[in-house]
Amino acid sequence: MMYPHIQLDGFLDRLFTARVSTRILTENYIRMHSPQEGFTGVVQHELSPLQIIQEISHEIVRLTQSIYGVAPEVEFRGNLGCTLDYIPRHVRFMAQELIKNAVRATTERHMPHGTRGSFANSWWSSRPADASFEKQIPKVVVELQKGDVHVIIKISDQGGGMPKRLQEEAWQYGWSTAGDDEEDEDHDRSDGQRKELAGFGFGLPLTRLHAQYFGGDVFMQALPGHGTDMYLLLNHLKEGSPSTETEDPSTALTEDENL
């Protein structure tokens, strides 16, 4: 675990920003020489965030059920038909990280007493999905809205939130709650699946970096003892769209290098 023993946030931000820039330029160059209908390079026109998030949600719910035996339902609200010009791979990555956190937090908070912290014990993990109990788990709610500059994706859960002192730490590379559960005899056997869902503490900072790269952002509103609202703002990449007040990291990185 990196955090708090090693803190390299500034270095990793620059490293990953350069990596994202290189990847976009390379893929865009290839795509421009092999045009695809509905795309300009890597940017998809009229991309539907709902379609991508629905696919991700189904995958995450299935993974959660395979680990815990149950999983919350993901409900969609708001302007479900909204679209924007954006890179599909980026939308998928950012939404996946936020929904994984919401689904996992909700499931662990509302599991039967005595199984939280030993989620992988043979009795629980071997049970088929319990439909009656799943109905008692609060839904994870995804709301989509479209503004003049951004498409806003709000992901709300009732996973207990987090104390104020931890809310800033959550954006550090390597910070994770995955190691908070007490050890049990089946921990090693299920650790691979657990890490697939919980990750290694890079999800939130990388999500913010990807969003800010094109002038968007990610915000957290945590209500300790109840849940968390995550706001993902995606900037329209359509030609002629108004710029945002936030300068993108790729430009800032270039300016830093020229100083």
CYANA upper distance limits for C-alpha pairs under 8 A (distance plus 0.5 A):
  1 MET  CA      5 HIS  CA      8.22
  1 MET  CA    174 GLY  CA      6.56
  1 MET  CA    175 TRP  CA      8.24
  1 MET  CA    200 PHE  CA      8.24
  2 MET  CA      6 ILE  CA      5.50
  2 MET  CA      7 GLN  CA      7.36
  2 MET  CA    173 TYR  CA      7.80
  2 MET  CA    174 GLY  CA      5.34
  2 MET  CA    175 TRP  CA      7.79
  3 TYR  CA      7 GLN  CA      6.62
  3 TYR  CA    172 GLN  CA      7.70
  3 TYR  CA    173 TYR  CA      7.23
  3 TYR  CA    174 GLY  CA      5.35
  3 TYR  CA    175 TRP  CA      5.74
  4 PRO  CA    174 GLY  CA      8.35
  4 PRO  CA    175 TRP  CA      7.98
  7 GLN  CA    172 GLN  CA      8.31
  7 GLN  CA    173 TYR  CA      7.87
  8 LEU  CA     12 LEU  CA      6.45
  8 LEU  CA    173 TYR  CA      7.98
  9 ASP  CA     13 ASP  CA      6.44
  9 ASP  CA    172 GLN  CA      7.12
  9 ASP  CA    173 TYR  CA      6.64
 10 GLY  CA     14 ARG  CA      6.94
 11 PHE  CA     15 LEU  CA      6.62
 12 LEU  CA     16 PHE  CA      6.41
 13 ASP  CA     17 THR  CA      6.43
 13 ASP  CA    209 LEU  CA      7.80
 14 ARG  CA     18 ALA  CA      6.63
 14 ARG  CA    253 LEU  CA      7.66
 15 LEU  CA     19 ARG  CA      6.73
 16 PHE  CA     20 VAL  CA      6.50
 16 PHE  CA    206 LEU  CA      8.50
 17 THR  CA     21 SER  CA      6.61
 17 THR  CA    209 LEU  CA      7.78
 17 THR  CA    213 TYR  CA      8.13
 17 THR  CA    249 PRO  CA      7.60
 17 THR  CA    250 SER  CA      7.01
 18 ALA  CA     22 THR  CA      6.62
 18 ALA  CA    250 SER  CA      8.08
 19 ARG  CA     23 ARG  CA      6.63
 20 VAL  CA     24 ILE  CA      6.62
 20 VAL  CA    210 HIS  CA      8.46
 21 SER  CA     25 LEU  CA      6.68
 21 SER  CA    250 SER  CA      7.63
 22 THR  CA     26 THR  CA      6.56
 23 ARG  CA     27 GLU  CA      6.50
 24 ILE  CA     28 ASN  CA      6.26
 24 ILE  CA     42 VAL  CA      7.95
 25 LEU  CA     29 TYR  CA      6.57
 26 THR  CA     30 ILE  CA      6.91
 27 GLU  CA     31 ARG  CA      6.56
 27 GLU  CA     41 GLY  CA      8.13
 27 GLU  CA     42 VAL  CA      7.18
 28 ASN  CA     32 MET  CA      6.50
 28 ASN  CA     41 GLY  CA      5.19
 28 ASN  CA     42 VAL  CA      5.73
 29 TYR  CA     33 HIS  CA      7.13
 29 TYR  CA     41 GLY  CA      7.61
 30 ILE  CA     34 SER  CA      6.98
 30 ILE  CA     41 GLY  CA      8.30
 31 ARG  CA     35 PRO  CA      6.13
 31 ARG  CA     36 GLN  CA      7.85
 31 ARG  CA     40 THR  CA      8.41
 31 ARG  CA     41 GLY  CA      5.35
 31 ARG  CA     42 VAL  CA      6.96
 32 MET  CA     40 THR  CA      7.63
 32 MET  CA     41 GLY  CA      5.46
 35 PRO  CA     39 PHE  CA      7.80
 35 PRO  CA     40 THR  CA      7.86
 35 PRO  CA     41 GLY  CA      7.49
 36 GLN  CA     40 THR  CA      8.09
 36 GLN  CA     41 GLY  CA      8.40
 38 GLY  CA     44 GLN  CA      6.44
 38 GLY  CA     45 HIS  CA      6.04
 39 PHE  CA     43 VAL  CA      6.00
 39 PHE  CA     44 GLN  CA      4.88
 39 PHE  CA     45 HIS  CA      6.22
 40 THR  CA     44 GLN  CA      7.00
 40 THR  CA     45 HIS  CA      7.98
 42 VAL  CA     87 ILE  CA      6.39
 43 VAL  CA     85 ASP  CA      6.77
 43 VAL  CA     86 TYR  CA      5.54
 43 VAL  CA     87 ILE  CA      5.13
 43 VAL  CA     88 PRO  CA      7.86
 43 VAL  CA    237 LEU  CA      8.28
 44 GLN  CA     85 ASP  CA      6.00
 44 GLN  CA     86 TYR  CA      6.05
 44 GLN  CA     87 ILE  CA      6.45
 44 GLN  CA     88 PRO  CA      7.28
 45 HIS  CA     84 LEU  CA      7.19
 45 HIS  CA     85 ASP  CA      5.02
 45 HIS  CA     86 TYR  CA      7.46
 45 HIS  CA    238 LYS  CA      8.37
 46 GLU  CA     83 THR  CA      5.44
 46 GLU  CA     84 LEU  CA      5.39
 46 GLU  CA     85 ASP  CA      5.81
 47 LEU  CA     83 THR  CA      5.68
 47 LEU  CA     84 LEU  CA      5.78
 47 LEU  CA     85 ASP  CA      6.25
 47 LEU  CA     86 TYR  CA      7.09
 47 LEU  CA     88 PRO  CA      7.87
 48 SER  CA     52 ILE  CA      7.39
 48 SER  CA     81 GLY  CA      7.67
 48 SER  CA     82 CYS  CA      7.05
 48 SER  CA     83 THR  CA      5.31
 48 SER  CA     84 LEU  CA      7.45
 49 PRO  CA     53 ILE  CA      6.56
 49 PRO  CA     82 CYS  CA      8.05
 49 PRO  CA     83 THR  CA      7.19
 49 PRO  CA     91 VAL  CA      7.73
 50 LEU  CA     54 GLN  CA      6.45
 50 LEU  CA     80 LEU  CA      6.75
 50 LEU  CA     81 GLY  CA      8.00
 50 LEU  CA    144 LEU  CA      8.36
 51 GLN  CA     55 GLU  CA      6.93
 52 ILE  CA     56 ILE  CA      6.84
 52 ILE  CA     88 PRO  CA      8.42
 52 ILE  CA     91 VAL  CA      8.11
 52 ILE  CA     92 ARG  CA      6.78
 53 ILE  CA     57 SER  CA      6.43
 53 ILE  CA     92 ARG  CA      7.52
 53 ILE  CA     95 ALA  CA      6.98
 53 ILE  CA     96 GLN  CA      8.04
 54 GLN  CA     58 HIS  CA      6.82
 55 GLU  CA     59 GLU  CA      7.05
 56 ILE  CA     60 ILE  CA      6.71
 56 ILE  CA     92 ARG  CA      7.82
 56 ILE  CA     95 ALA  CA      8.27
 56 ILE  CA     96 GLN  CA      6.62
 57 SER  CA     61 VAL  CA      6.48
 57 SER  CA     74 VAL  CA      7.33
 57 SER  CA     96 GLN  CA      8.19
 57 SER  CA     99 ILE  CA      7.56
 58 HIS  CA     62 ARG  CA      6.72
 59 GLU  CA     63 LEU  CA      6.76
 60 ILE  CA     64 THR  CA      6.54
 60 ILE  CA     99 ILE  CA      8.28
 60 ILE  CA    100 LYS  CA      6.93
 60 ILE  CA    103 VAL  CA      8.25
 60 ILE  CA    197 LEU  CA      8.23
 61 VAL  CA     65 GLN  CA      6.62
 61 VAL  CA     71 ALA  CA      6.35
 61 VAL  CA     72 PRO  CA      7.76
 61 VAL  CA     73 GLU  CA      8.12
 61 VAL  CA    103 VAL  CA      7.96
 62 ARG  CA     66 SER  CA      6.76
 62 ARG  CA     71 ALA  CA      8.37
 63 LEU  CA     67 ILE  CA      6.97
 63 LEU  CA    197 LEU  CA      7.90
 64 THR  CA     68 TYR  CA      6.42
 64 THR  CA     69 GLY  CA      7.78
 64 THR  CA     70 VAL  CA      7.33
 64 THR  CA     71 ALA  CA      6.24
 64 THR  CA    103 VAL  CA      8.17
 64 THR  CA    104 ARG  CA      7.61
 64 THR  CA    197 LEU  CA      7.89
 65 GLN  CA     69 GLY  CA      4.93
 65 GLN  CA     70 VAL  CA      5.09
 65 GLN  CA     71 ALA  CA      5.87
 65 GLN  CA    129 ALA  CA      7.05
 66 SER  CA     70 VAL  CA      8.32
 66 SER  CA    125 SER  CA      7.67
 67 ILE  CA    119 PHE  CA      7.97
 67 ILE  CA    120 ALA  CA      7.34
 67 ILE  CA    125 SER  CA      6.52
 67 ILE  CA    190 SER  CA      8.24
 67 ILE  CA    193 GLN  CA      7.34
 67 ILE  CA    194 ARG  CA      7.77
 68 TYR  CA    107 THR  CA      8.33
 68 TYR  CA    119 PHE  CA      6.47
 68 TYR  CA    120 ALA  CA      7.51
 68 TYR  CA    124 TRP  CA      7.28
 68 TYR  CA    125 SER  CA      6.08
 69 GLY  CA    124 TRP  CA      6.97
 69 GLY  CA    125 SER  CA      6.05
 69 GLY  CA    126 SER  CA      7.85
 69 GLY  CA    127 ARG  CA      6.52
 69 GLY  CA    128 PRO  CA      6.58
 69 GLY  CA    129 ALA  CA      5.39
 69 GLY  CA    130 ASP  CA      7.56
 70 VAL  CA    107 THR  CA      7.87
 70 VAL  CA    129 ALA  CA      5.73
 70 VAL  CA    130 ASP  CA      6.77
 70 VAL  CA    131 ALA  CA      8.41
 70 VAL  CA    133 PHE  CA      8.17
 70 VAL  CA    134 GLU  CA      6.48
 71 ALA  CA    103 VAL  CA      7.59
 71 ALA  CA    107 THR  CA      6.37
 71 ALA  CA    134 GLU  CA      6.86
 71 ALA  CA    137 ILE  CA      8.06
 72 PRO  CA    103 VAL  CA      6.98
 72 PRO  CA    106 THR  CA      7.59
 72 PRO  CA    107 THR  CA      7.00
 72 PRO  CA    134 GLU  CA      6.76
 72 PRO  CA    135 LYS  CA      8.40
 72 PRO  CA    137 ILE  CA      6.10
 72 PRO  CA    138 PRO  CA      6.85
 72 PRO  CA    139 LYS  CA      5.87
 72 PRO  CA    140 VAL  CA      7.07
 73 GLU  CA    134 GLU  CA      8.39
 73 GLU  CA    138 PRO  CA      8.15
 73 GLU  CA    139 LYS  CA      5.50
 73 GLU  CA    140 VAL  CA      6.77
 74 VAL  CA    139 LYS  CA      6.19
 74 VAL  CA    140 VAL  CA      5.29
 74 VAL  CA    141 VAL  CA      6.31
 74 VAL  CA    142 VAL  CA      7.63
 75 GLU  CA    139 LYS  CA      7.02
 75 GLU  CA    140 VAL  CA      6.69
 75 GLU  CA    141 VAL  CA      5.33
 75 GLU  CA    142 VAL  CA      6.56
 76 PHE  CA     80 LEU  CA      8.02
 76 PHE  CA    141 VAL  CA      6.48
 76 PHE  CA    142 VAL  CA      5.37
 76 PHE  CA    143 GLU  CA      6.29
 76 PHE  CA    144 LEU  CA      8.34
 77 ARG  CA    141 VAL  CA      7.81
 77 ARG  CA    142 VAL  CA      6.69
 77 ARG  CA    143 GLU  CA      5.11
 77 ARG  CA    144 LEU  CA      7.02
 78 GLY  CA    143 GLU  CA      5.67
 78 GLY  CA    144 LEU  CA      5.60
 78 GLY  CA    145 GLN  CA      6.51
 79 ASN  CA    143 GLU  CA      8.08
 79 ASN  CA    144 LEU  CA      5.86
 79 ASN  CA    145 GLN  CA      5.64
 79 ASN  CA    146 LYS  CA      7.58
 80 LEU  CA    144 LEU  CA      6.67
 80 LEU  CA    145 GLN  CA      8.24
 82 CYS  CA    144 LEU  CA      7.97
 82 CYS  CA    145 GLN  CA      7.48
 82 CYS  CA    146 LYS  CA      6.63
 82 CYS  CA    151 VAL  CA      8.26
 83 THR  CA    146 LYS  CA      8.34
 83 THR  CA    151 VAL  CA      8.33
 84 LEU  CA    151 VAL  CA      7.71
 84 LEU  CA    236 HIS  CA      6.24
 84 LEU  CA    237 LEU  CA      8.02
 84 LEU  CA    238 LYS  CA      8.16
 85 ASP  CA    236 HIS  CA      6.21
 85 ASP  CA    237 LEU  CA      5.76
 85 ASP  CA    238 LYS  CA      6.02
 86 TYR  CA     90 HIS  CA      8.49
 86 TYR  CA     91 VAL  CA      8.14
 86 TYR  CA    236 HIS  CA      7.21
 86 TYR  CA    237 LEU  CA      6.30
 86 TYR  CA    238 LYS  CA      8.47
 87 ILE  CA     91 VAL  CA      7.10
 88 PRO  CA     92 ARG  CA      6.65
 89 ARG  CA     93 PHE  CA      6.73
 90 HIS  CA     94 MET  CA      6.68
 90 HIS  CA    210 HIS  CA      7.40
 91 VAL  CA     95 ALA  CA      6.49
 92 ARG  CA     96 GLN  CA      6.35
 93 PHE  CA     97 GLU  CA      6.88
 93 PHE  CA    207 THR  CA      7.89
 94 MET  CA     98 LEU  CA      7.00
 94 MET  CA    207 THR  CA      5.47
 94 MET  CA    210 HIS  CA      7.89
 94 MET  CA    211 ALA  CA      8.21
 95 ALA  CA     99 ILE  CA      6.52
 96 GLN  CA    100 LYS  CA      6.49
 97 GLU  CA    101 ASN  CA      6.93
 97 GLU  CA    203 GLY  CA      6.06
 97 GLU  CA    204 LEU  CA      7.47
 97 GLU  CA    207 THR  CA      7.64
 98 LEU  CA    102 ALA  CA      6.86
 98 LEU  CA    155 ILE  CA      7.86
 98 LEU  CA    203 GLY  CA      8.40
 98 LEU  CA    204 LEU  CA      7.96
 98 LEU  CA    230 MET  CA      7.92
 99 ILE  CA    103 VAL  CA      6.50
 99 ILE  CA    155 ILE  CA      7.63
100 LYS  CA    104 ARG  CA      6.48
100 LYS  CA    197 LEU  CA      6.81
100 LYS  CA    198 ALA  CA      7.70
101 ASN  CA    105 ALA  CA      6.50
101 ASN  CA    198 ALA  CA      7.56
102 ALA  CA    106 THR  CA      6.60
102 ALA  CA    140 VAL  CA      7.24
102 ALA  CA    155 ILE  CA      8.04
102 ALA  CA    156 SER  CA      7.70
102 ALA  CA    157 ASP  CA      5.99
102 ALA  CA    158 GLN  CA      8.46
102 ALA  CA    159 GLY  CA      7.30
102 ALA  CA    228 THR  CA      8.33
103 VAL  CA    107 THR  CA      6.59
103 VAL  CA    140 VAL  CA      7.15
103 VAL  CA    157 ASP  CA      7.96
103 VAL  CA    159 GLY  CA      8.50
104 ARG  CA    108 GLU  CA      6.63
104 ARG  CA    159 GLY  CA      8.40
104 ARG  CA    197 LEU  CA      7.91
104 ARG  CA    198 ALA  CA      7.95
105 ALA  CA    109 ARG  CA      6.60
105 ALA  CA    157 ASP  CA      8.30
105 ALA  CA    158 GLN  CA      8.19
105 ALA  CA    159 GLY  CA      4.95
105 ALA  CA    160 GLY  CA      7.78
106 THR  CA    110 HIS  CA      6.73
106 THR  CA    137 ILE  CA      7.94
106 THR  CA    138 PRO  CA      7.72
106 THR  CA    140 VAL  CA      8.18
106 THR  CA    157 ASP  CA      6.84
106 THR  CA    158 GLN  CA      6.10
106 THR  CA    159 GLY  CA      4.39
106 THR  CA    160 GLY  CA      7.98
107 THR  CA    111 MET  CA      6.45
107 THR  CA    137 ILE  CA      7.64
107 THR  CA    159 GLY  CA      7.80
108 GLU  CA    116 ARG  CA      6.38
108 GLU  CA    159 GLY  CA      7.98
109 ARG  CA    116 ARG  CA      7.92
109 ARG  CA    159 GLY  CA      6.09
109 ARG  CA    160 GLY  CA      7.16
110 HIS  CA    137 ILE  CA      6.62
110 HIS  CA    159 GLY  CA      8.28
111 MET  CA    115 THR  CA      7.10
111 MET  CA    116 ARG  CA      6.78
112 PRO  CA    116 ARG  CA      7.79
114 GLY  CA    118 SER  CA      8.18
115 THR  CA    119 PHE  CA      5.89
115 THR  CA    121 ASN  CA      8.39
115 THR  CA    124 TRP  CA      8.13
116 ARG  CA    181 ASP  CA      8.24
117 GLY  CA    180 ASP  CA      8.49
117 GLY  CA    181 ASP  CA      4.95
117 GLY  CA    182 GLU  CA      5.85
117 GLY  CA    183 GLU  CA      8.04
118 SER  CA    181 ASP  CA      7.71
118 SER  CA    182 GLU  CA      7.39
118 SER  CA    183 GLU  CA      7.70
118 SER  CA    184 ASP  CA      6.56
118 SER  CA    187 HIS  CA      8.31
119 PHE  CA    124 TRP  CA      7.36
119 PHE  CA    125 SER  CA      7.52
120 ALA  CA    124 TRP  CA      7.27
120 ALA  CA    125 SER  CA      5.99
120 ALA  CA    186 ASP  CA      6.48
120 ALA  CA    187 HIS  CA      7.06
120 ALA  CA    190 SER  CA      6.71
121 ASN  CA    125 SER  CA      6.62
121 ASN  CA    184 ASP  CA      8.09
121 ASN  CA    185 GLU  CA      8.19
121 ASN  CA    186 ASP  CA      6.47
122 SER  CA    126 SER  CA      6.24
122 SER  CA    186 ASP  CA      8.08
123 TRP  CA    127 ARG  CA      7.08
129 ALA  CA    134 GLU  CA      8.42
130 ASP  CA    134 GLU  CA      6.60
131 ALA  CA    135 LYS  CA      6.95
132 SER  CA    136 GLN  CA      7.67
133 PHE  CA    137 ILE  CA      7.44
138 PRO  CA    157 ASP  CA      8.19
138 PRO  CA    158 GLN  CA      7.05
139 LYS  CA    157 ASP  CA      7.53
139 LYS  CA    158 GLN  CA      8.34
140 VAL  CA    155 ILE  CA      7.61
140 VAL  CA    156 SER  CA      6.28
140 VAL  CA    157 ASP  CA      5.37
140 VAL  CA    158 GLN  CA      7.90
141 VAL  CA    154 LYS  CA      8.41
141 VAL  CA    155 ILE  CA      6.26
141 VAL  CA    156 SER  CA      5.61
141 VAL  CA    157 ASP  CA      7.09
142 VAL  CA    153 ILE  CA      7.38
142 VAL  CA    154 LYS  CA      6.12
142 VAL  CA    155 ILE  CA      5.08
142 VAL  CA    156 SER  CA      6.95
143 GLU  CA    153 ILE  CA      6.26
143 GLU  CA    154 LYS  CA      5.53
143 GLU  CA    155 ILE  CA      7.02
144 LEU  CA    151 VAL  CA      7.72
144 LEU  CA    152 ILE  CA      6.26
144 LEU  CA    153 ILE  CA      5.22
144 LEU  CA    154 LYS  CA      6.94
145 GLN  CA    151 VAL  CA      6.34
145 GLN  CA    152 ILE  CA      5.66
145 GLN  CA    153 ILE  CA      7.13
146 LYS  CA    150 HIS  CA      6.76
146 LYS  CA    151 VAL  CA      4.91
146 LYS  CA    152 ILE  CA      6.60
147 GLY  CA    151 VAL  CA      6.35
147 GLY  CA    152 ILE  CA      7.91
149 VAL  CA    235 ASN  CA      6.42
149 VAL  CA    236 HIS  CA      6.68
149 VAL  CA    241 SER  CA      7.67
149 VAL  CA    242 PRO  CA      7.05
149 VAL  CA    243 SER  CA      8.11
149 VAL  CA    244 THR  CA      7.75
150 HIS  CA    216 GLY  CA      7.94
150 HIS  CA    233 LEU  CA      6.31
150 HIS  CA    234 LEU  CA      5.67
150 HIS  CA    235 ASN  CA      5.05
150 HIS  CA    236 HIS  CA      6.46
151 VAL  CA    233 LEU  CA      6.34
151 VAL  CA    234 LEU  CA      5.71
151 VAL  CA    235 ASN  CA      7.13
151 VAL  CA    236 HIS  CA      7.89
152 ILE  CA    231 TYR  CA      7.25
152 ILE  CA    232 LEU  CA      6.25
152 ILE  CA    233 LEU  CA      5.22
152 ILE  CA    234 LEU  CA      6.98
153 ILE  CA    231 TYR  CA      6.27
153 ILE  CA    232 LEU  CA      5.50
153 ILE  CA    233 LEU  CA      6.96
154 LYS  CA    229 ASP  CA      7.15
154 LYS  CA    230 MET  CA      6.09
154 LYS  CA    231 TYR  CA      5.07
154 LYS  CA    232 LEU  CA      6.80
155 ILE  CA    229 ASP  CA      6.16
155 ILE  CA    230 MET  CA      5.64
155 ILE  CA    231 TYR  CA      7.07
156 SER  CA    227 GLY  CA      7.87
156 SER  CA    228 THR  CA      6.30
156 SER  CA    229 ASP  CA      4.91
156 SER  CA    230 MET  CA      6.92
157 ASP  CA    227 GLY  CA      5.83
157 ASP  CA    228 THR  CA      6.03
157 ASP  CA    229 ASP  CA      7.11
158 GLN  CA    226 HIS  CA      5.97
158 GLN  CA    227 GLY  CA      4.46
158 GLN  CA    228 THR  CA      7.12
159 GLY  CA    226 HIS  CA      6.96
159 GLY  CA    227 GLY  CA      5.23
159 GLY  CA    228 THR  CA      7.49
160 GLY  CA    223 LEU  CA      7.88
160 GLY  CA    224 PRO  CA      6.50
160 GLY  CA    225 GLY  CA      5.04
160 GLY  CA    226 HIS  CA      4.75
160 GLY  CA    227 GLY  CA      4.82
160 GLY  CA    228 THR  CA      7.80
161 GLY  CA    222 ALA  CA      5.57
161 GLY  CA    223 LEU  CA      5.68
161 GLY  CA    224 PRO  CA      5.06
161 GLY  CA    225 GLY  CA      6.33
161 GLY  CA    226 HIS  CA      6.11
161 GLY  CA    227 GLY  CA      4.47
161 GLY  CA    228 THR  CA      5.45
162 MET  CA    166 LEU  CA      6.95
162 MET  CA    167 GLN  CA      7.11
162 MET  CA    222 ALA  CA      6.65
162 MET  CA    223 LEU  CA      7.40
162 MET  CA    224 PRO  CA      5.44
162 MET  CA    225 GLY  CA      7.78
162 MET  CA    227 GLY  CA      8.22
162 MET  CA    228 THR  CA      8.37
163 PRO  CA    167 GLN  CA      7.13
163 PRO  CA    222 ALA  CA      8.38
163 PRO  CA    224 PRO  CA      5.97
164 LYS  CA    168 GLU  CA      8.18
164 LYS  CA    222 ALA  CA      8.39
164 LYS  CA    224 PRO  CA      8.18
165 ARG  CA    169 GLU  CA      7.99
166 LEU  CA    170 ALA  CA      6.66
167 GLN  CA    171 TRP  CA      8.01
167 GLN  CA    222 ALA  CA      8.15
168 GLU  CA    172 GLN  CA      8.05
169 GLU  CA    175 TRP  CA      7.28
170 ALA  CA    175 TRP  CA      6.36
170 ALA  CA    176 SER  CA      7.72
170 ALA  CA    204 LEU  CA      7.74
171 TRP  CA    175 TRP  CA      7.87
171 TRP  CA    204 LEU  CA      6.35
171 TRP  CA    205 PRO  CA      5.63
172 GLN  CA    201 GLY  CA      8.25
172 GLN  CA    202 PHE  CA      8.31
172 GLN  CA    205 PRO  CA      6.92
173 TYR  CA    201 GLY  CA      6.37
173 TYR  CA    202 PHE  CA      5.70
173 TYR  CA    205 PRO  CA      6.77
174 GLY  CA    200 PHE  CA      6.65
174 GLY  CA    201 GLY  CA      4.65
174 GLY  CA    202 PHE  CA      6.23
175 TRP  CA    200 PHE  CA      8.07
175 TRP  CA    201 GLY  CA      5.14
175 TRP  CA    202 PHE  CA      7.91
176 SER  CA    198 ALA  CA      8.37
176 SER  CA    199 GLY  CA      8.33
176 SER  CA    200 PHE  CA      6.91
176 SER  CA    201 GLY  CA      5.06
177 THR  CA    198 ALA  CA      8.43
178 ALA  CA    194 ARG  CA      8.32
178 ALA  CA    195 LYS  CA      7.98
178 ALA  CA    198 ALA  CA      6.40
178 ALA  CA    199 GLY  CA      8.06
178 ALA  CA    200 PHE  CA      8.15
183 GLU  CA    187 HIS  CA      6.66
186 ASP  CA    190 SER  CA      6.95
187 HIS  CA    191 ASP  CA      6.31
188 ASP  CA    192 GLY  CA      8.41
190 SER  CA    194 ARG  CA      6.68
191 ASP  CA    195 LYS  CA      6.56
192 GLY  CA    196 GLU  CA      6.78
193 GLN  CA    197 LEU  CA      7.02
194 ARG  CA    198 ALA  CA      6.41
194 ARG  CA    199 GLY  CA      8.28
195 LYS  CA    199 GLY  CA      5.27
195 LYS  CA    200 PHE  CA      7.36
199 GLY  CA    203 GLY  CA      7.53
202 PHE  CA    206 LEU  CA      6.50
203 GLY  CA    207 THR  CA      6.47
204 LEU  CA    208 ARG  CA      6.75
205 PRO  CA    209 LEU  CA      6.65
206 LEU  CA    210 HIS  CA      6.61
207 THR  CA    211 ALA  CA      6.70
207 THR  CA    218 VAL  CA      7.99
208 ARG  CA    212 GLN  CA      6.48
208 ARG  CA    217 ASP  CA      6.40
208 ARG  CA    218 VAL  CA      5.92
209 LEU  CA    213 TYR  CA      6.48
209 LEU  CA    217 ASP  CA      8.48
209 LEU  CA    249 PRO  CA      8.36
210 HIS  CA    214 PHE  CA      7.96
211 ALA  CA    215 GLY  CA      7.27
211 ALA  CA    216 GLY  CA      5.25
211 ALA  CA    217 ASP  CA      5.43
211 ALA  CA    218 VAL  CA      7.29
211 ALA  CA    232 LEU  CA      8.06
211 ALA  CA    233 LEU  CA      7.55
211 ALA  CA    234 LEU  CA      6.90
212 GLN  CA    216 GLY  CA      5.09
212 GLN  CA    217 ASP  CA      5.45
212 GLN  CA    218 VAL  CA      8.44
212 GLN  CA    246 THR  CA      8.45
212 GLN  CA    248 ASP  CA      6.27
212 GLN  CA    249 PRO  CA      7.10
213 TYR  CA    248 ASP  CA      5.39
213 TYR  CA    249 PRO  CA      5.79
213 TYR  CA    250 SER  CA      6.69
214 PHE  CA    234 LEU  CA      8.30
214 PHE  CA    235 ASN  CA      6.90
214 PHE  CA    237 LEU  CA      8.37
214 PHE  CA    248 ASP  CA      6.09
214 PHE  CA    249 PRO  CA      8.49
215 GLY  CA    234 LEU  CA      8.14
215 GLY  CA    235 ASN  CA      6.52
215 GLY  CA    243 SER  CA      8.33
215 GLY  CA    244 THR  CA      6.56
215 GLY  CA    245 GLU  CA      8.37
215 GLY  CA    246 THR  CA      6.13
215 GLY  CA    247 GLU  CA      6.66
215 GLY  CA    248 ASP  CA      5.50
216 GLY  CA    232 LEU  CA      8.18
216 GLY  CA    233 LEU  CA      5.53
216 GLY  CA    234 LEU  CA      5.40
216 GLY  CA    235 ASN  CA      5.72
216 GLY  CA    244 THR  CA      8.50
216 GLY  CA    246 THR  CA      8.21
217 ASP  CA    232 LEU  CA      6.61
217 ASP  CA    233 LEU  CA      5.70
217 ASP  CA    234 LEU  CA      7.57
218 VAL  CA    230 MET  CA      7.56
218 VAL  CA    231 TYR  CA      6.00
218 VAL  CA    232 LEU  CA      5.12
218 VAL  CA    233 LEU  CA      6.70
219 PHE  CA    230 MET  CA      6.26
219 PHE  CA    231 TYR  CA      5.53
219 PHE  CA    232 LEU  CA      7.21
220 MET  CA    228 THR  CA      7.60
220 MET  CA    229 ASP  CA      6.50
220 MET  CA    230 MET  CA      5.24
220 MET  CA    231 TYR  CA      6.93
221 GLN  CA    228 THR  CA      6.29
221 GLN  CA    229 ASP  CA      5.57
221 GLN  CA    230 MET  CA      6.83
222 ALA  CA    227 GLY  CA      6.65
222 ALA  CA    228 THR  CA      4.77
222 ALA  CA    229 ASP  CA      6.69
223 LEU  CA    227 GLY  CA      5.85
223 LEU  CA    228 THR  CA      6.38
235 ASN  CA    244 THR  CA      8.38
236 HIS  CA    241 SER  CA      7.00
237 LEU  CA    241 SER  CA      7.34
247 GLU  CA    251 THR  CA      7.59
247 GLU  CA    252 ALA  CA      7.58
248 ASP  CA    252 ALA  CA      7.06
249 PRO  CA    253 LEU  CA      6.38
250 SER  CA    254 THR  CA      6.85
251 THR  CA    255 GLU  CA      6.76
252 ALA  CA    256 ASP  CA      6.62
253 LEU  CA    257 GLU  CA      6.85
254 THR  CA    258 ASN  CA      6.88
255 GLU  CA    259 LEU  CA      6.90
